[in-house]
């Protein structure tokens, strides 16, 4: 039976790896480049799935680790799979839980683009945190952040969980390191992730054969290697080789590839380019964890087809609003009597119906509606920006659009937070 999953690309950027294309899944198509909204626990926090569809989101990504702990993959499976369970009709992704294992192990949470100041330690722990996860060659043992209960993830267990969750696109279980890990550990981790990838492919095939009558799930391998060019290229070639029969795998290998791991912001484009230069052109490439405008342009022109990040919804809940002239804090007193929309150039539901003064009031009054209206706006802002980037690739004016947009967005001092791949 032919799998209802494919990737085709059309227009390309001159002298760059960026391209526009279409990923086809059992639950619909994704025009690329595309921002994949993050619904960690089968929900984009504070926003109805219907609202996400209305604002133009093409797909959502949920987290296997969190759904494993609550409500449990069996509950999601009995509910018809991730999409049906959360009433989302479009394509769905689940990540493997590898980043959450890192955050449990090292104590770091949302931002991995840390300044290491030359410090390296394989026993690094975030200040005030304790280690809740330990990695060995077979998998990871960890304590639940909810109740302290002990659990075990391996490549096979991660595949089993993600098959139960039923997303259209799933990711191989990988080890996500920090920038503070030594070169020696990064080398060991790349090898470990390669061996885990092979185990994931084997288990994925076995489980797929048992899923008679259920939608096909595409499996993406995840490239690690931190900020070392030789390790990134080695890791990429190793994953691609799993489809050529050299490692005992006789089919076409991974359906696509994820680019993960810790990196510094200024190296983002270079690392994406290293990886994409090694990847086959006929497979989609997903960058795990970015959402700032300059990062999006950089990732796309260097070959990323899709990417995700929790940042638009997370910062929205704190009153941080994306706008054509930069990001600003809506809780500031100057917006108390500002009766304009959150952004003059935005076409979202919030901007069409509500004012800065009203949403400012909601934040000050600690009303839950503040998060809903702000998240709708921020998610729409990012989705629409990537739609415009895609149109600029198709239309042949990417460079001009990038210069114009970023020139306006970063013209004034705006509070800009950076999220790194893996968040």
N, C-alpha and C positions, 0 to 999 in steps of 0.2 A: 504494500500500500504506500503510495507516495505521500510524503509528509506535507501538510498544508502550511509550510513555512518556507519563505524565500526572501532574498534580498536582491534588489536591482538598483543600480545607480545610473544617473544620467549626467547632468552638468557637473563639471569639475572646475576648481579654481586653477587658473594658470600658474604653473610653477609651484603649486602647493598640493597637499594631499587631501584637502577638503573636497567634499562632493555632496550633491543632493541625491536622494534616492527614496526607496520605499521598502519597508520591511512588512511582509505579509505574514499574519498569524491566524490561527483558527478563529480569533475573535475580532478580526479587523486589521486594517492596514495602518502603519505608522509612517507618515511622510517625514523624511529625515533631511537635515538635522532636526532633532526633536528633544525637548526637555521632558523628562519623565517625572511626573509629580510623585512625591514620596508620601505614601500612606502606611507608615510603619506598622501599625497594629490593625491593618485593614480599614484604615480611615485616614484621610487628610485632616488633621486635627481641626475641629470647629466648623468644618465645611461639609455639606451634603455631597455625596457622589454625584447627584444630579447637577449641583452647582459647578462641580469640576468639569462635567461634560459641557455645560453651558458656556464656561469660560474658555473652552477650546482645548483642554487637556486631552491628549491622544491615548495615554496609557498611564497606569499607576504602578508603583513599586512598593511591595510590602516586605517585611523582614521575617525571615524564617525563624530566627532565634526568639523574637518576641512572641510570634504566633505559636511556636512550640510550647512556650511556657504558659501562654494564655491566649485563647481558650483551649489550645491543643489542636494539632493537625487533624485528628480524627473528627473533631467537631466541625472544622472547616470543610473537610471532605464530605461529611454527611449533609452539610448545607449546600452541596453542589459545587464546591471548589471556591477559590478566592473570589472570583468575579461575582458569582451568584450570591455568595455569602454576604458580600458588601454592597450588592445591588449595583455593580459596575459592569456595563455591557461590553466594554472595550478590552483591548489587550492588557495583560497583567504581567508583571515581573516579580520574582522573589529573589533576594540575595541570600547567600549561603549561611550567614551568621558569622563569617570570618572576622569582620570588623568588630562585632560585638565581643568576640572572644578576646581580641586585642584590648578593647577598652576594659574588660573585666581583668585581664592579666596585668596590664600596665597602669590602669586607673585613669587613662585619658579618655575623654568623651567625644565631643563633636568635632574638635579642630585638631588635625594632625600636622598642619603646616607650622610646626613649632620651630622656634629658634633654639638650636641645640648648643650654640656658643662653643663648639669644639668638643663638647662633652660626649663621651660614648660609654655606654654600659648596657650589658645584656640583662641586667637585673633592675633596670630603671622602673621606678614607680612614681606616679604623679603625687605631688605633695598632699599629705593627709589621706591617702588611699592605701588600701591593702590589696594584695594579690588574690583574686578570686578564680583565676584560671591558670592551669599549667598545660604546656604543650609537650607532647612526645611524638615519636615518629608514626604512631598509629592514629592519633587524634588528639582531642583536647578534653580534659576533665575540668568542670567548672561548677561554681556555686551559683544558684539562682539569685539574681539581685532582688527578687520579690520576697523569698522566704528562707534563703540560705540552703535550700535542698541541693544535693549533689547530682550532677548530670554528666553525661558523656556525649560528645559529638565526634564522629569519624566521617570520612568521605561517604561511606555507605549510609550512615544514619542521616546525614544532611540530605542525600539524594532521596531517601525514603520520606523524610519530612516534606521536602519540596514537591515530590510526586503527590503526596496526599493533599497539599495545599492547591495543587493543580494550576499553577500559573503557566502562561504561554511561554515565558522565557525564564529559565532558572540558571543559577550560577554554580560552578564547581566549588567545592569547599577548599579554601586557601588559608594560608597563614599570612596575616597582615602584620608587618613589623612596624617599629617606630624609627624615626631618623636617628635616634640615639643608639640603636643596635650597632654593634661592631660589623666591620666588613666580613669577618669570618662567619658571624651569625647570619648575615644576609645571604651569604653563599649557601649555607646549610638550609636556610629557609626556602630559597629558590628551588633547591633539589627536593626538599620535602613537599612543596606545593606541586612540583612536577609529578612526583609519585602519587600524591593524592588525586591529581587530575586524571591520571590513568585509571585509578580505582573508581573515580566518579563516572568516567565514561563506561566502564564495565558494568557498574551497578545501574546506571541510567538505561543501558540497553536491556538489561534483564527486566527492570521494572516497566520499561516501555512495552516490552513483549507481553507483559501481564495486563496492560491497560487497554484491553480490547474494548473498542467502542467509545473510548474516552479521547478528548482532543489531544493532539500531538503537543509535546513540550520540547522546546528547543533548549539545548544546553550550551552555555557559554563558558569557556575556560577563562581563568583570571591570571593576568600577567603581573608578577611582582618584580622585585629587584631594586627597590628604593631609588636612589639617584645615581646609580652606577650604570653607565652605558653598556658595558660588557654584560652585566647581569640582566639588564632589561632585554637586550637582544638575545642572550642565551635562553632566558625564560620564554620569550616569544617563540623562538625557533623550536624549543622543546615541545611546547603545546601544539604547534602546527604539525610537528613530526608525528604526533599521536594518530594522525589521520592517514599516514602514508604506508602503514603496515610494518614499519621498522620496529615498532614496540609491541607487536602482537595485535595491533588494532587494524582491522581490515576494511572499515568503512571510511567515510569522509571526515571522521573526527568531530570536532566541535562545530556547532552551527553558527557560532559567533564568538567574540572575545570581549572580555572586560579588562580594563586597565585600572588597577587598584594600587593601594599602598600609599605610604607617607611620602610627601614631597614638599619642597618649598615652592612658593608661588612663582618666583622668578624662573624656575626650571620647568614649569608646567608644559609649555609648548614644546620644549626640547625633548622631554621624556615621551610625550604623546607621539612626536614625530619618530623617535627611535623605534617605538613599538610598531607604529603603523607602517613604517618602511619594511618591516619583517612580515607583516600579516598579509594573507591572500586578499585580493581586492574584492572577491565575491562574498565575503563574510562581513556582517555588521560589527561595529566596534563601539563598545559602551564604556564611557569614562565614569567611574564611580565617585560621585560626590562634589560637584561644582555648581555654582549658580550666580556668581558675580559677573556682570556684563563683560568686563575685559577678559576674564577667564573663559567665558563662553566663546568669544570671538577667537581667542588663541587656540582653544581646544579644537574648534571646528575647522579652522584653516589648516591645522596639523593632522586632521584625519578622523576626529571623533564624530560618529554618526548620531549617537544618543548620549545623554548624561542625566544624572539625577542629583538632587540635594534637598535636605530638609530646610535649608536656610530661608526660602521665601515665607514659609508658614511659621517657622520658629521666630524669626525677627518680627514678623507681623504681630505676634501675640505680645510683644514688648513695645509696640507702637512705632516700630521702624518701618518706614514706607518707601518703596521704590518709586522714583519719578524720572521723567526725561531729563531733568536737571540735577539728578543725583538722589542719594538717599537722605532722608531726614527723619527726625523724631517728632511724631505727631503729638506727643504728650507735652511738648514745650508750651509755655504759657502764651506765646505769640499766636497760637492757633485757636485760642479761646473764642474769638469773634471772627474767624476766617470762614466765610460762607461759600468758598469755592470748593470744587471737587478735590479729591486727594491728589489728582494729577490732571492738569488741563487737557493733556493729549490722550488720556486713557478712555477706552470704550467699555470698561467693565460695568457690572451691575452696581457696584458701590459708587463709582464716580458718576453714574447716570442718576442716582437717586439720593445720595447723601452728601453732606458737606464735611469739611475738615472740622468745623466747630462742633458738629454733632458727634463725630467719631472721637474727637478729643474729649468731649464730655463723657462718652461711654468709658473711655480709659480711666478718666479721673474718678468716675463713679464705680469703677471696677465691675462694670457690666460685661457679661459674657459676649454680648453682641459685638463688642469692640473687636474681639479676636476674629469673629466670623467675617465681618465686613473688611477688615484689614487683610485677612488672608485671601479672600476672593480677589482683592485688588493686586496683591503681590504676586499671586500665582498667575493671574491674567497678564500682568506686566511681563513676567519671564516667558510665558508661553507665546505671547504676541511678539516679543523681541526675537525669539528663535524663529517664529514664522517669517518675520521680516528678513532675518539673515538668510533663511532658505530661499526666499524670493530674490534676494540680492545675488545669490549664487546662480540661480536659474537665469536671472536677467543680466548677469555679467557686470554688476556694479558693486561687488562685495567690498572692495578696498575703499571706495568713496563712502559707502554706507557706514563702514566701520569708523572711518576718520570723523565723519559727521556726528554719529551717535556718541562715540566715546569722548569727543571734544566737548559736547554739551553735558554729558553725564558727569564728567570729572572736572568741569570748568570751575566749580566752586568747591569749597571744603565740604565734603559730605562724609558722614560716618560710614565707612565701608568695612565690613567684616569679611574675612576670607575663610571659606570652607575648603578643606582639602579632600582629594579622592579618598574614598573609604568612609565618608561620614554618612 
